[in-house]
Amino acid sequence: MKALRFHAARDLRLEDIDPPADPRPDEVIVQVSHCGICGTDIHEYLDGPIFVSTEPHPLTGASAPLVLGHEFSGRIASVGQSVSRFARGDRVAILPHLNRPGDYFVRRGMGHISDSTALVGLSSAYGGMGEYAVLPQDNVVKLPDEVSDEQGALFEPMAVALNATDRGGVHAGDSVLITGAGPIGVLAAMAAKAAGASRVLVSEASPARRRRLQSLGLGYEVIDPTSADFVDAVLGSTEECLGVDVAVECAGNERALADCIRLVRRGGTIVQVGIFVNPPRVDMRLLVSKAVTLTTSWGFPITIGPRVVQMIAAGQVQPEKIITGRVTMVDAIAGGFDALARSDQDHLKVLIAVAA
């Protein structure tokens, strides 16, 4: 089968490899339809291995070279003899966290934060950038007719964004600030709206990204954090100009976190989602004096799957709106990875049509 395999930094190859063998009793083999290129994939391509296993992973035994891709949808091609919830031909989306049975955190529904957990496309042999992938049945969720294959390929980042707003406790009527208009930031804005937020403001320094977001017509207020009136623009939109109820930091940027601390109301909540390259300086005096709750969000629990699918099916979120490019396997490196690696690019999400 054709697959995009990561060997080393700047060494991603479209290769012919053997497809997965017959599934184990609790596994399914998925014929991949579409796969999204994640920011994590770009970091691996430019500077990896970072999360890619270089030694056999304790859970999966996989190590580089391996097939990238953890945001994908497809159709079940075969099922193991113990699989009862799925049948050949079912359309599915992927939950990429591979949990070790009996793990302390897995038993508590928090397998996504366990250090024993592996990730499809980073520490397993078969990711979504290959024509076929093998997964435990617990790692797929069925797609109803109302959800397209492209929407299914965006299930994973939508779940990340939804978990972030869940962690922030966004309620109906809340005002929410999102810092960073990348894919997760835009999807977090969708999730906040779906939770009933009355006002969603998105802060983004890149003019190209701001134009891109405004062109989507999603109804969010897009603000330049470098402008002189940024603070007044945010505070002026909140009750008694006291600050937003929840701030979701998706940029992984020290200044963006400082903006969240300054602009969230006293007693409000900040959710840190973006990953910092270097440890940030944090104004703990202001954070403490405002009695702000600072929490974090990483991935999502595996149990969130059906909820995300139903939200997409009902039209409460429209993750397909962030698709800004489509490529085939043949042109995925030049038209996908290299394009997304450029400093002047304004893409949100590039999808690979694996089955094309």
N, C-alpha and C positions, 0 to 999 in steps of 0.2 A: 504494500500500500504506500501511497505518498504521504510524507510527513515532514514537518519543519522541526528539525532537531537542533537543540542547543549543544554546542561543543565547548565553546569558550567565548569570552568577550569578542564581539564583532565576528563571531564565527557561528552563524546560524545557517543550516544547510537544508535544502529541499532534497530529501532522499527517498529511495525505495527501501522499505524495511518490512519485516514480517508482521502481519497483523496479529492481534492478540490470539492466544490459543483458546480452546473451548473454555467457557466460563466455569468457575467453581460453583458449588451448589447454591451459594447465596449471591452470585454475581450476575450482571447483565453485560452484554456487549452492545455498545451504541454506535450506530453509523452516524457520524457527525454531519450536521447540516451547516451551521454557522459557528464561528468562534470570534470573540472580541479580542483585540489586542489591548492588554491592560498596561497601566503605567509600570507595574511590577515587571512585566515582560520587557518593556523598554529599558528599565534599569539593568536587568540581567543582560540584555543584548549589548548595552554600552559598557557596563562595568562588572559584569558577573564573573564567576558565580557569587551570588549574594545569598539568596534563598535556595537556589538549585543545589541539590545534594552532590557533593564531590566524592563522598564515600557511601557505600551502600546504606540506605536509610534503614534504621532498626525495624521499622514497621513494614516497609514495602520491599526492601532490598535493592531499590533503584538508585542509580547514580548517573551523572552525565557520561555520555550524551543521552539526553532524553527529550521527548516530545513536549514542547511548551503548550500552554493554553489551559486556563481554568474557568473561562467564561464561555460556555457553549451549550448548544442544543442539538438534538438529533432524534433518531428513531431507533428503537430497540431492534437489533438484528437477531439476537439469540438470548436465551435465559438459562440460568442454572436450574438444576432439578428441584431445588428447594424454594425457588422464587414463586410467590403466589400473588403478589400485588400488581405484577406487570406481565404483559404478553408481547410477543413479537409484533412489531408494527406500531406499538405505542410511541407517541411523540413525547419527549421528555426534555427537561432542563437539568443542569448539573449542580449539585452541592459539593464543592471540591474538598471539604475537610474529611480526611480519612482517619477515623478514630480507632484507637486501640481498645478492644473490648476489656472491660474491667478497670480501665484507667480511673483514677480518683475524680478527675473533672468530667470525664465522659459520663460517669454514673450520676453526676449532678446536672446533666444537660448543658455542660460548658466545655465540651470537647474541643471547641474552636480555640480555646486559650491554653490547651495542654501542650507541654513541650514534647509530648510523645506523638502528637498529631502530624500526619503527613498531608501534603497538598497535591491534588491532581495537577499535573503540568509543571510542578516544581520539584517534587520529591516522589513521583511515581513515573513509571516508564511511559505510559500512554496518556498524553494530554489531548486537548481539543483541537490542536493544529495538526492532527492526523486524521485519516479517513475513518478509523475505528478506534474506540477506547473501551477498556474494560473497567467496570466499577462495581462496588457492592450495591445491592438493591436499595440500601438505605441512603445512597448518595444520588438518587435520581428522584425527580418529582414529575408527575404526569402533567402534560399540558392539555387544557381543554381546547376545543375548536376555536374559541374566541381569542386565543393567544397564538400569534404567529411564531414561526421558527426564529425570525429576527428578534422578536420580543423575548423569546425564550433564551436566546444567547445573551441578553442583557439582564437576565434574572439575577445572576450573582452580584454585579455591582448594585443593582436595585436593592438586594437584600442587605448589603453592607450599609447603604444609605438609610434604609428603614431601621436597622439596628441602632444606628447613630441617633436618630430622632427618638427612638424608644428610650435610649439611655438618657436623653435629655428631658424626658417626660413632657414632650410637647402636647399641649391640650388645646381644645377648641377655644378660639379667641386669643390665643397667645400671639405675641410678636416675636419673630425669629430672625436673627442675623446669621447668614452663612458667609464665611470668609473662604474665598477660592472658588472660581467658577470652572473647575475641571469637571470631569464626569461625575465623581462622587458628590461634589458640591452641588451641581445642578440636580442630581437625583435626590439629594438630601432636601433641597428646596421643594421638590415634588412631594416627598414623603411628609414634610412639614405641612404643606397645603392639604394633603390627604388626611392628616391628623386633625385638621380644623383650624390651623393657624390663620388669624385674620390678616396678618401682614407678614410678608417674607421679603427681606432685603438681602441682596447678594452683593458682596464686596469683591471686586476683581481689579487688580492693577493693570493688567494687559488690555490696551485699547482693542486689540483684535479679538480677544476673548469676550470683552464687553459687547462689541458689535455682534459677535456670533450669538451670544445669549439673547440679546435684544431681538435678533432676527427670528428667533424661535417662537416669539409671541406667546410665552408662557405666563405672562402677567406678573412677573416678579419685578421689583424695583432694583435696578442694577446701578451700583454706586462705585465711583473711583476712590479708593482709600487714600490716594495721594493728593486729592483735591483739597483746597483750603477749607471748604465747607463740609467736609466729610462727617465730622463729629456732629455738627448741627443738623445735617441731613438725616442721620440715623436717630439721634435723640428727639428731634422734632417730630418724628413719626410715631413716637411712643406716648403712652399715657403719662400726662403731666411732665413729659420730657425727661423721665427718670431712667430710661434705658429699656432694652429688649428683655423679654422674659427668659429666652434661651438663645445662646450663641453656639453655633456648630463650626468649629475651626477645621477646615478641610484643606488648607494650603500647606501645612507643615512649615510655617514661616513665623519667626519670632515676632515680627511686627504685627502680623495678623493675630497672634495670641494676645499681644498687648492691647490691640484694638478690642478684642472680645472682653478682656478684663475691664477696660475702661467703659465700654458701651453696654454691658449687661447691667440690669438693675440690681440694687441691693437685694440679696436673697435669691437672686436668679441662678441659672445653671449654665455652665460652659461644658461642651463636649469636645474633647480633643480627638480628632480623627486622623488628620494629616501626620505624616511621619517626618520628623526633623532629621536633617543630615547631620547637624551639630547640636549639642545640648543647648536649649534656649535659656536666656536670662528671663526670670519671671518676677514681676513686682508682687512679692508675697505680702507686703504690707497692705497694698490696696486690695488684693484678693481677700485677705483675712478681714480687713476692716469693713468690707462690703458683705461679709458672711456669704460669699459666693460658693456654690457647690461646683467643684472642678472634677469632672469625671472623664473617662476615656472610652473609646470604642474600638474593638479589633474584630474584624470579620463579622460573623453572625452565628447564632446557635443553629444547629441542623434542623431543629423543629420549626423554624420560621418559614420553611419552603412552601407549604400549601397556602399560607397567608399571603405571601408575595404574589403567587400565581393568581389568586382570587382578586387581589387588588388590580393587577394588570387586566384580567378578564373583565372586570367591572368598569374599567376606564378611570379608576381613581388615580392611577399614575400612568404615564405614557413614556416609558424608558426609550422607545424607539426614536423619540425626538432628538436624542443626543447623537444619533448616527450621522457622522459628517463625511464618511468615506467608506467605500466598499471595494474590496480587492479579491482576486482569486489566489489560490495557493502559489501559482507561478509568479505573480507579481507582488506577493505579500511582503517580501523583504524590501524591495525598492519602493513600492507604493504604500507600504504600511509602516514597517519598522524605521526605515531611513527617513520617511516623511515625518513621522512622529518625533524623531530624534532632533529635528531641526529646531533651533531656538526661536525662529520666527513663525512657527506653525500655530494655527488656531483651531486644530481639530479637537473634538470632544471624544468621539469614539469611531475607530475604524474597524469594520467587520470583515472577516475573511469568509468568503463563500466556499467552504471546504468541499461541499458536494458538487460544485459547479464543474 
